[in-house]
Structures are given as structure tokens and as C-alpha cells.
Amino acid sequence: MMYSYLKLGPRDGILLISVFIMLVLTLVFKWSVWEFVSSVIAIIIAFLAGSMKPNKKDVLAFLKK
């Protein structure tokens, strides 16, 4: 790898590709800067939510008593 200090993985590549797609859509459909920024923020939030680990707690434990 040429730039090993960046430590980019496949998830980072998918995130960059999705941001690039939003940039292309912004240019094609002539979106405003705010629409582009809000769509990029939505993509980042979706990636962060997808990487969250599920909680293993038994939430309905009080019903089993």
C-alpha cells in the first residue's frame, strides 16, 4: 500500500464512494450547498448507526419474572 499511514479500510472506501455519488448528483440536478451537506451528513449518520453493536441486554427481563 502506498499510503499506509492513512489506514483506510473497505468501509471507508464505501463511505467515500457514496459521498462522491452525492457530489455527482448535486452537480447533475443542481442541488444547493445545503442539500449536499445535509445528504452527506445523513450518509455519515447512517454509516455510524450501521457500525453500532447491538445491545445484548435482555430488555424484557422484567416480564419473565
C-alpha positions in Angstrom: 0.0 0.0 0.0 1.4 3.3 -1.0 -0.1 5.5 1.8 -0.1 3.1 4.8 -0.3 5.9 7.3 -4.0 6.6 6.3 -5.3 3.2 7.4 -8.3 3.2 5.2 -10.5 0.1 5.1 -13.3 -1.1 2.9 -15.9 0.7 4.9 -14.1 4.0 4.4 -13.9 3.3 0.7 -17.7 2.8 0.5 -18.2 6.0 2.5 -16.0 8.0 0.1 -17.8 6.5 -2.9 -21.2 7.4 -1.5 -20.1 10.9 -0.8 -18.7 11.1 -4.4 -22.0 9.9 -5.7 -23.8 12.6 -3.7 -21.4 15.2 -5.2 -22.2 14.0 -8.7 -26.0 14.1 -8.0 -25.5 17.6 -6.7 -23.9 18.7 -9.9 -26.3 16.9 -12.2 -29.5 18.0 -10.5 -28.1 21.4 -9.5 -28.8 21.0 -5.8 -27.9 23.7 -3.4 -24.9 23.5 -1.0 -27.3 22.9 1.9 -28.9 19.9 0.2 -25.4 18.5 -0.5 -24.3 19.0 3.1 -27.5 17.6 4.6 -27.2 14.5 2.4 -23.6 13.9 3.3 -24.5 14.2 7.0 -27.3 11.7 6.5 -24.8 9.3 4.9 -22.4 9.7 7.7 -25.1 9.1 10.4 -26.3 6.0 8.5 -22.7 4.6 8.5 -22.2 5.4 12.2 -25.6 3.7 13.0 -24.7 0.7 10.9 -21.4 0.2 12.8 -23.0 0.3 16.3 -23.0 -3.0 18.1 -26.4 -4.4 19.2 -27.1 -4.3 22.9 -27.1 -7.8 24.4 -29.2 -6.8 27.4 -32.4 -8.6 27.9 -34.7 -5.6 27.8 -37.9 -7.5 28.6 -36.4 -9.5 31.5 -38.9 -8.0 33.9 -41.8 -9.7 32.0 -40.2 -13.2 32.6 -40.4 -12.9 36.4 
